[in-house]
Amino acid sequence: MPAKHDILIIGPSWVGDMVMAQSLFAALKQRYPHANIDVLAPEWTRPLLARMPEVREAISMPITHGVFGWKQRRQIGLSLRHKNYDQSIVLPNSWKSALIPWFANIPIRTGWLGELRYGLLNDPRKLNKRALPLMVQRFVALAHPATQAHIAPEYLPPKMIAEAVSNELNPIKKADQKRLVLCPGAEFGPAKQWPATHYAALGEELTQQGWQVLIMGSKADAAVGEQIVSGITDKQNVINLCGKTQLGEAIDLIATADQVVSNDSGLMHIAAALNRPLVAIYGPTSPAFTPPLSDNARLVQIPIECSPCFKRTCPLGHHKCMQDLSSARIAETFLS
């Protein structure tokens, strides 16, 4: 086993996927204890990577998702040649995502074949979806030899290390008051969102029991956050932080939660990686591919004939998979 093994990871562009990629980083550290792992990914992922002790350096990827950028990818690859990486692992499946390691002259370029990437990848793997049903298994399998590509690997769950939250950002709690964090957003589309009225009903019940409620999300979730606030009587104990925190601050606030309730979203995966007590709500999607990777997570999904449909909006217009899932059902999963 070589003493030096410097690895460049071409990272994914979604929060949840990057969280799950930490299991790959941990597997690489197990196989190569002295490895240096750098991750090339969008700038916004830096706060995630900063909380993963396996990562040496986060390298900003200036090309936005979906842009080809041949010239820019060549420039980035050439600029990385001096780092003399021993291996690159390409997590996205697109052809263009494999260009930078090729331009960087990295001798071992590993990844799933994806869009016919022969040549760009010289350590290609053919994916057996039945053998590797979970995304995290598909990531972690790339840490092992190609001869094991069809074997579902064991993996360590993501384990992010939160930082202390400044007093300016951390809402004041009463002594011994419990904190509920609600994550009502979902980048995939509105079909994955449990209704704001249901979140409000849950918040109403918990604030009546003395809990503090924080609502976390992006600027796009601010209006939903206000809908939730409007449905809760005790306004002093509910705070809408959607769009008011940076990603790193959101991570560190979620780490202070006594309980998290979330849609199937990036924040769900963050809560799982922080090992917070979590209720993950599923409707049009399935936990069979990207579940929260924590023994502290409980999954809730009601049986609906048309679910999971994997659509961004409900194709039948009734959204029963979420509408029929009551706040009482969610509350009983962690209050009983």
C-alpha positions as a Markdown table, in Angstrom:
| # | Residue | x | y | z |
|---|---|---|---|---|
| 1 | Met | 0.0 | 0.0 | 0.0 |
| 2 | Pro | 1.6 | 3.3 | -1.1 |
| 3 | Ala | 2.4 | 5.8 | 1.6 |
| 4 | Lys | 1.2 | 8.6 | -0.7 |
| 5 | His | -2.2 | 8.5 | -2.3 |
| 6 | Asp | -3.6 | 11.8 | -3.2 |
| 7 | Ile | -7.1 | 11.7 | -4.5 |
| 8 | Leu | -9.2 | 14.3 | -6.4 |
| 9 | Ile | -13.0 | 13.7 | -6.1 |
| 10 | Ile | -15.2 | 15.3 | -8.7 |
| 11 | Gly | -18.1 | 16.0 | -6.4 |
| 12 | Pro | -21.9 | 16.1 | -6.9 |
| 13 | Ser | -24.0 | 19.3 | -7.1 |
| 14 | Trp | -26.8 | 18.4 | -4.7 |
| 15 | Val | -26.6 | 18.8 | -0.9 |
| 16 | Gly | -27.9 | 15.3 | -0.1 |
| 17 | Asp | -25.5 | 13.7 | -2.6 |
| 18 | Met | -22.5 | 15.5 | -1.1 |
| 19 | Val | -23.5 | 14.5 | 2.4 |
| 20 | Met | -23.7 | 10.8 | 1.3 |
| 21 | Ala | -20.3 | 11.2 | -0.5 |
| 22 | Gln | -18.7 | 11.4 | 3.0 |
| 23 | Ser | -19.1 | 7.7 | 3.3 |
| 24 | Leu | -16.9 | 7.3 | 0.2 |
| 25 | Phe | -14.3 | 9.6 | 1.8 |
| 26 | Ala | -14.4 | 7.5 | 5.0 |
| 27 | Ala | -13.9 | 4.3 | 2.9 |
| 28 | Leu | -10.9 | 5.8 | 1.1 |
| 29 | Lys | -9.4 | 6.7 | 4.4 |
| 30 | Gln | -9.9 | 3.1 | 5.6 |
| 31 | Arg | -8.2 | 1.8 | 2.5 |
| 32 | Tyr | -5.5 | 4.5 | 2.3 |
| 33 | Pro | -4.9 | 5.8 | 5.9 |
| 34 | His | -2.5 | 8.4 | 4.7 |
| 35 | Ala | -4.5 | 9.6 | 1.8 |
| 36 | Asn | -5.1 | 13.3 | 1.0 |
| 37 | Ile | -8.6 | 13.8 | -0.3 |
| 38 | Asp | -9.5 | 17.0 | -2.2 |
| 39 | Val | -12.9 | 17.6 | -3.6 |
| 40 | Leu | -13.7 | 19.7 | -6.6 |
| 41 | Ala | -17.3 | 20.9 | -6.3 |
| 42 | Pro | -19.5 | 24.1 | -6.5 |
| 43 | Glu | -18.4 | 26.8 | -4.1 |
| 44 | Trp | -21.6 | 26.5 | -2.1 |
| 45 | Thr | -20.6 | 23.0 | -0.9 |
| 46 | Arg | -17.6 | 24.4 | 0.9 |
| 47 | Pro | -19.4 | 24.6 | 4.3 |
| 48 | Leu | -20.4 | 20.9 | 4.0 |
| 49 | Leu | -16.9 | 19.8 | 3.2 |
| 50 | Ala | -15.4 | 22.0 | 6.0 |
| 51 | Arg | -17.3 | 19.8 | 8.4 |
| 52 | Met | -16.0 | 16.5 | 7.0 |
| 53 | Pro | -12.7 | 15.7 | 8.7 |
| 54 | Glu | -11.6 | 13.3 | 5.8 |
| 55 | Val | -11.4 | 16.2 | 3.3 |
| 56 | Arg | -8.1 | 18.1 | 3.0 |
| 57 | Glu | -9.2 | 20.8 | 0.6 |
| 58 | Ala | -12.3 | 22.0 | -1.1 |
| 59 | Ile | -11.6 | 23.3 | -4.6 |
| 60 | Ser | -14.2 | 25.6 | -6.1 |
| 61 | Met | -15.8 | 24.5 | -9.3 |
| 62 | Pro | -16.7 | 27.7 | -11.2 |
| 63 | Ile | -18.7 | 26.1 | -13.9 |
| 64 | Thr | -22.4 | 25.9 | -13.1 |
| 65 | His | -24.4 | 22.7 | -13.3 |
| 66 | Gly | -25.5 | 21.9 | -16.8 |
| 67 | Val | -22.8 | 24.1 | -18.5 |
| 68 | Phe | -20.4 | 22.3 | -20.8 |
| 69 | Gly | -17.5 | 24.8 | -20.6 |
| 70 | Trp | -14.9 | 22.8 | -22.5 |
| 71 | Lys | -12.3 | 25.7 | -22.4 |
| 72 | Gln | -12.8 | 26.3 | -18.6 |
| 73 | Arg | -12.6 | 22.6 | -17.8 |
| 74 | Arg | -9.3 | 22.4 | -19.7 |
| 75 | Gln | -7.9 | 25.4 | -17.8 |
| 76 | Ile | -9.0 | 23.9 | -14.5 |
| 77 | Gly | -7.4 | 20.5 | -15.4 |
| 78 | Leu | -4.2 | 22.1 | -16.5 |
| 79 | Ser | -4.1 | 24.2 | -13.3 |
| 80 | Leu | -4.3 | 21.0 | -11.2 |
| 81 | Arg | -1.5 | 19.1 | -12.8 |
| 82 | His | 1.1 | 20.4 | -10.3 |
| 83 | Lys | -0.8 | 18.7 | -7.5 |
| 84 | Asn | 0.3 | 15.3 | -8.9 |
| 85 | Tyr | -2.8 | 13.4 | -7.9 |
| 86 | Asp | -2.6 | 9.6 | -7.9 |
| 87 | Gln | -6.2 | 9.0 | -8.6 |
| 88 | Ser | -9.5 | 10.8 | -9.4 |
| 89 | Ile | -12.9 | 9.5 | -8.6 |
| 90 | Val | -15.7 | 11.1 | -10.7 |
| 91 | Leu | -19.1 | 10.9 | -8.9 |
| 92 | Pro | -21.4 | 12.6 | -11.5 |
| 93 | Asn | -22.3 | 10.4 | -14.4 |
| 94 | Ser | -22.0 | 13.0 | -17.2 |
| 95 | Trp | -19.3 | 12.8 | -19.9 |
| 96 | Lys | -18.2 | 16.4 | -19.2 |
| 97 | Ser | -17.6 | 15.7 | -15.5 |
| 98 | Ala | -14.8 | 13.4 | -16.4 |
| 99 | Leu | -12.9 | 15.9 | -18.5 |
| 100 | Ile | -11.0 | 17.7 | -15.7 |
| 101 | Pro | -9.2 | 14.6 | -14.4 |
| 102 | Trp | -8.3 | 13.8 | -18.0 |
| 103 | Phe | -6.9 | 17.3 | -18.6 |
| 104 | Ala | -5.1 | 17.1 | -15.3 |
| 105 | Asn | -3.2 | 13.9 | -16.4 |
| 106 | Ile | -4.3 | 12.0 | -13.3 |
| 107 | Pro | -3.1 | 8.4 | -13.9 |
| 108 | Ile | -6.0 | 6.6 | -12.4 |
| 109 | Arg | -9.5 | 7.9 | -13.3 |
| 110 | Thr | -12.3 | 6.0 | -11.7 |
| 111 | Gly | -16.0 | 6.2 | -12.1 |
| 112 | Trp | -19.2 | 4.5 | -13.4 |
| 113 | Leu | -19.4 | 4.4 | -17.1 |
| 114 | Gly | -22.3 | 6.8 | -17.4 |
| 115 | Glu | -22.3 | 8.6 | -20.7 |
| 116 | Leu | -19.9 | 6.2 | -22.5 |
| 117 | Arg | -16.8 | 7.7 | -20.8 |
| 118 | Tyr | -14.2 | 5.1 | -22.1 |
| 119 | Gly | -10.9 | 6.9 | -22.4 |
| 120 | Leu | -11.7 | 9.7 | -20.1 |
| 121 | Leu | -12.0 | 7.1 | -17.4 |
| 122 | Asn | -9.3 | 4.4 | -17.5 |
| 123 | Asp | -10.7 | 2.6 | -14.4 |
| 124 | Pro | -14.3 | 2.4 | -15.5 |
| 125 | Arg | -17.0 | 0.4 | -13.7 |
| 126 | Lys | -20.3 | -1.0 | -15.1 |
| 127 | Leu | -23.1 | -0.4 | -12.7 |
| 128 | Asn | -25.3 | -3.2 | -11.5 |
| 129 | Lys | -28.3 | -1.3 | -10.0 |
| 130 | Arg | -29.7 | -4.4 | -8.4 |
| 131 | Ala | -26.5 | -5.3 | -6.6 |
| 132 | Leu | -26.1 | -1.6 | -5.5 |
| 133 | Pro | -29.6 | -0.3 | -4.9 |
| 134 | Leu | -28.5 | 2.6 | -2.7 |
| 135 | Met | -26.7 | 5.7 | -3.9 |
| 136 | Val | -24.3 | 5.5 | -1.0 |
| 137 | Gln | -23.3 | 2.0 | -2.0 |
| 138 | Arg | -22.6 | 3.2 | -5.5 |
| 139 | Phe | -20.4 | 6.0 | -4.1 |
| 140 | Val | -18.5 | 3.7 | -1.7 |
| 141 | Ala | -18.0 | 0.9 | -4.3 |
| 142 | Leu | -15.7 | 3.3 | -6.1 |
| 143 | Ala | -13.2 | 3.1 | -3.2 |
| 144 | His | -12.7 | -0.6 | -3.9 |
| 145 | Pro | -11.1 | -2.5 | -6.8 |
| 146 | Ala | -13.1 | -3.0 | -10.0 |
| 147 | Thr | -13.4 | -6.7 | -9.4 |
| 148 | Gln | -15.7 | -5.9 | -6.4 |
| 149 | Ala | -18.0 | -3.5 | -8.4 |
| 150 | His | -20.9 | -5.9 | -8.2 |
| 151 | Ile | -20.6 | -6.5 | -4.4 |
| 152 | Ala | -22.6 | -4.2 | -2.1 |
| 153 | Pro | -20.0 | -2.7 | 0.2 |
| 154 | Glu | -20.2 | -2.0 | 3.9 |
| 155 | Tyr | -20.1 | 1.7 | 4.6 |
| 156 | Leu | -19.8 | 4.1 | 7.5 |
| 157 | Pro | -22.6 | 6.6 | 7.7 |
| 158 | Pro | -21.8 | 10.3 | 7.1 |
| 159 | Lys | -20.7 | 12.0 | 10.3 |
| 160 | Met | -20.4 | 15.7 | 10.0 |
| 161 | Ile | -18.7 | 17.8 | 12.8 |
| 162 | Ala | -20.7 | 20.9 | 13.6 |
| 163 | Glu | -19.1 | 24.1 | 14.8 |
| 164 | Ala | -20.3 | 26.3 | 17.7 |
| 165 | Val | -23.2 | 28.7 | 16.8 |
| 166 | Ser | -22.6 | 32.3 | 17.6 |
| 167 | Asn | -25.0 | 34.0 | 20.1 |
| 168 | Glu | -26.2 | 36.3 | 17.4 |
| 169 | Leu | -27.5 | 33.5 | 15.3 |
| 170 | Asn | -28.7 | 31.1 | 18.0 |
| 171 | Pro | -32.2 | 32.0 | 19.3 |
| 172 | Ile | -32.4 | 32.2 | 23.1 |
| 173 | Lys | -34.1 | 29.3 | 24.7 |
| 174 | Lys | -35.6 | 28.9 | 28.1 |
| 175 | Ala | -33.8 | 26.7 | 30.6 |
| 176 | Asp | -34.3 | 23.0 | 29.7 |
| 177 | Gln | -36.5 | 24.0 | 26.7 |
| 178 | Lys | -36.5 | 21.5 | 23.8 |
| 179 | Arg | -35.9 | 22.7 | 20.2 |
| 180 | Leu | -37.8 | 21.4 | 17.2 |
| 181 | Val | -36.3 | 22.1 | 13.8 |
| 182 | Leu | -38.7 | 22.0 | 10.8 |
| 183 | Cys | -37.3 | 21.7 | 7.3 |
| 184 | Pro | -40.3 | 22.3 | 5.0 |
| 185 | Gly | -38.4 | 22.9 | 1.7 |
| 186 | Ala | -37.5 | 20.6 | -1.1 |
| 187 | Glu | -35.4 | 21.6 | -4.1 |
| 188 | Phe | -36.8 | 18.8 | -6.3 |
| 189 | Gly | -40.3 | 20.3 | -6.4 |
| 190 | Pro | -43.5 | 20.9 | -4.5 |
| 191 | Ala | -44.6 | 17.3 | -4.6 |
| 192 | Lys | -42.0 | 16.4 | -1.9 |
| 193 | Gln | -43.3 | 19.1 | 0.5 |
| 194 | Trp | -45.5 | 18.2 | 3.4 |
| 195 | Pro | -48.1 | 20.9 | 3.5 |
| 196 | Ala | -47.4 | 24.1 | 5.5 |
| 197 | Thr | -50.7 | 23.7 | 7.4 |
| 198 | His | -49.5 | 20.3 | 8.6 |
| 199 | Tyr | -46.2 | 21.7 | 9.7 |
| 200 | Ala | -48.0 | 24.5 | 11.5 |
| 201 | Ala | -50.3 | 22.0 | 13.3 |
| 202 | Leu | -47.2 | 20.1 | 14.5 |
| 203 | Gly | -45.6 | 23.3 | 15.6 |
| 204 | Glu | -48.8 | 24.4 | 17.4 |
| 205 | Glu | -48.8 | 21.1 | 19.4 |
| 206 | Leu | -45.2 | 21.3 | 20.3 |
| 207 | Thr | -45.1 | 24.9 | 21.3 |
| 208 | Gln | -48.1 | 24.2 | 23.6 |
| 209 | Gln | -45.9 | 21.6 | 25.2 |
| 210 | Gly | -43.2 | 24.2 | 25.8 |
| 211 | Trp | -40.9 | 23.5 | 22.8 |
| 212 | Gln | -39.2 | 26.1 | 20.7 |
| 213 | Val | -39.6 | 25.8 | 16.9 |
| 214 | Leu | -37.1 | 26.8 | 14.3 |
| 215 | Ile | -38.0 | 26.8 | 10.7 |
| 216 | Met | -34.9 | 26.2 | 8.4 |
| 217 | Gly | -34.6 | 26.6 | 4.7 |
| 218 | Ser | -33.5 | 28.8 | 1.8 |
| 219 | Lys | -34.9 | 32.1 | 0.6 |
| 220 | Ala | -37.2 | 30.1 | -1.6 |
| 221 | Asp | -38.8 | 28.6 | 1.5 |
| 222 | Ala | -39.3 | 31.9 | 3.3 |
| 223 | Ala | -43.0 | 32.2 | 2.3 |
| 224 | Val | -43.7 | 28.7 | 3.4 |
| 225 | Gly | -42.0 | 29.5 | 6.7 |
| 226 | Glu | -44.3 | 32.5 | 7.2 |
| 227 | Gln | -47.3 | 30.3 | 6.5 |
| 228 | Ile | -46.2 | 27.9 | 9.3 |
| 229 | Val | -45.6 | 30.8 | 11.7 |
| 230 | Ser | -49.0 | 32.2 | 11.0 |
| 231 | Gly | -50.6 | 28.9 | 12.1 |
| 232 | Ile | -48.8 | 28.8 | 15.4 |
| 233 | Thr | -50.3 | 30.8 | 18.4 |
| 234 | Asp | -47.2 | 31.1 | 20.5 |
| 235 | Lys | -45.2 | 33.5 | 18.2 |
| 236 | Gln | -42.5 | 34.0 | 20.8 |
| 237 | Asn | -41.4 | 30.4 | 20.5 |
| 238 | Val | -41.4 | 30.0 | 16.7 |
| 239 | Ile | -38.7 | 31.6 | 14.5 |
| 240 | Asn | -38.6 | 31.5 | 10.7 |
| 241 | Leu | -34.9 | 31.4 | 9.7 |
| 242 | Cys | -35.6 | 30.5 | 6.0 |
| 243 | Gly | -33.2 | 32.5 | 3.9 |
| 244 | Lys | -31.6 | 34.1 | 7.0 |
| 245 | Thr | -28.7 | 31.8 | 7.4 |
| 246 | Gln | -25.8 | 30.6 | 5.3 |
| 247 | Leu | -25.5 | 26.9 | 4.7 |
| 248 | Gly | -22.8 | 26.5 | 7.4 |
| 249 | Glu | -24.9 | 28.4 | 9.9 |
| 250 | Ala | -27.9 | 26.2 | 9.1 |
| 251 | Ile | -25.8 | 23.0 | 9.6 |
| 252 | Asp | -24.6 | 24.3 | 13.0 |
| 253 | Leu | -28.1 | 25.3 | 14.1 |
| 254 | Ile | -29.6 | 21.9 | 13.1 |
| 255 | Ala | -26.9 | 20.3 | 15.3 |
| 256 | Thr | -28.6 | 22.0 | 18.3 |
| 257 | Ala | -32.0 | 20.4 | 17.7 |
| 258 | Asp | -33.6 | 17.9 | 20.0 |
| 259 | Gln | -35.8 | 16.8 | 17.1 |
| 260 | Val | -35.8 | 17.5 | 13.4 |
| 261 | Val | -38.8 | 17.0 | 11.1 |
| 262 | Ser | -38.0 | 17.2 | 7.4 |
| 263 | Asn | -39.1 | 16.5 | 3.9 |
| 264 | Asp | -36.9 | 14.3 | 1.7 |
| 265 | Ser | -34.3 | 17.1 | 1.2 |
| 266 | Gly | -30.7 | 18.1 | 1.6 |
| 267 | Leu | -31.3 | 19.3 | 5.1 |
| 268 | Met | -32.8 | 15.9 | 5.9 |
| 269 | His | -29.4 | 14.3 | 5.0 |
| 270 | Ile | -27.6 | 17.0 | 7.0 |
| 271 | Ala | -29.7 | 16.2 | 10.1 |
| 272 | Ala | -28.9 | 12.5 | 9.6 |
| 273 | Ala | -25.2 | 13.2 | 9.3 |
| 274 | Leu | -25.3 | 15.2 | 12.5 |
| 275 | Asn | -27.1 | 12.2 | 14.2 |
| 276 | Arg | -30.0 | 14.3 | 15.4 |
| 277 | Pro | -33.3 | 12.6 | 16.2 |
| 278 | Leu | -35.0 | 12.9 | 12.8 |
| 279 | Val | -38.4 | 12.2 | 11.3 |
| 280 | Ala | -38.1 | 12.0 | 7.5 |
| 281 | Ile | -41.3 | 12.5 | 5.5 |
| 282 | Tyr | -41.6 | 10.7 | 2.2 |
| 283 | Gly | -44.4 | 11.0 | -0.4 |
| 284 | Pro | -43.7 | 11.0 | -4.1 |
| 285 | Thr | -40.1 | 9.6 | -3.6 |
| 286 | Ser | -38.8 | 6.5 | -2.0 |
| 287 | Pro | -36.3 | 5.9 | 0.8 |
| 288 | Ala | -35.1 | 2.8 | -1.2 |
| 289 | Phe | -32.5 | 4.9 | -3.0 |
| 290 | Thr | -31.4 | 7.8 | -0.9 |
| 291 | Pro | -32.6 | 7.3 | 2.7 |
| 292 | Pro | -31.2 | 9.3 | 5.6 |
| 293 | Leu | -28.1 | 7.3 | 6.7 |
| 294 | Ser | -28.6 | 7.3 | 10.5 |
| 295 | Asp | -30.0 | 4.9 | 13.1 |
| 296 | Asn | -31.5 | 8.0 | 14.7 |
| 297 | Ala | -33.9 | 8.6 | 11.8 |
| 298 | Arg | -37.5 | 7.4 | 11.5 |
| 299 | Leu | -39.1 | 7.2 | 8.1 |
| 300 | Val | -42.8 | 8.0 | 7.6 |
| 301 | Gln | -44.6 | 7.2 | 4.3 |
| 302 | Ile | -48.3 | 6.3 | 4.0 |
| 303 | Pro | -49.4 | 3.7 | 1.4 |
| 304 | Ile | -51.0 | 5.5 | -1.6 |
| 305 | Glu | -51.7 | 3.6 | -4.8 |
| 306 | Cys | -49.9 | 6.1 | -7.0 |
| 307 | Ser | -46.9 | 6.6 | -4.7 |
| 308 | Pro | -44.0 | 6.8 | -5.2 |
| 309 | Cys | -44.4 | 8.6 | -8.6 |
| 310 | Phe | -41.1 | 10.5 | -8.6 |
| 311 | Lys | -42.8 | 13.6 | -10.1 |
| 312 | Arg | -42.0 | 17.2 | -9.2 |
| 313 | Thr | -45.7 | 18.1 | -9.0 |
| 314 | Cys | -48.6 | 15.7 | -8.3 |
| 315 | Pro | -49.7 | 14.4 | -11.7 |
| 316 | Leu | -53.2 | 13.7 | -10.3 |
| 317 | Gly | -53.6 | 17.0 | -8.5 |
| 318 | His | -54.7 | 15.6 | -5.1 |
| 319 | His | -51.2 | 15.2 | -3.4 |
| 320 | Lys | -52.7 | 12.6 | -1.1 |
| 321 | Cys | -49.3 | 11.1 | -0.3 |
| 322 | Met | -48.6 | 14.2 | 1.7 |
| 323 | Gln | -52.1 | 15.7 | 2.4 |
| 324 | Asp | -53.3 | 12.5 | 4.1 |
| 325 | Leu | -50.3 | 12.3 | 6.3 |
| 326 | Ser | -51.4 | 14.0 | 9.5 |
| 327 | Ser | -49.4 | 16.0 | 12.0 |
| 328 | Ala | -50.6 | 13.7 | 14.7 |
| 329 | Arg | -49.0 | 10.8 | 12.9 |
| 330 | Ile | -45.7 | 12.6 | 12.8 |
| 331 | Ala | -45.9 | 13.8 | 16.4 |
| 332 | Glu | -46.5 | 10.2 | 17.7 |
| 333 | Thr | -43.3 | 9.0 | 16.1 |
| 334 | Phe | -41.2 | 10.9 | 18.6 |
| 335 | Leu | -43.6 | 11.9 | 21.4 |
| 336 | Ser | -44.9 | 8.4 | 22.1 |
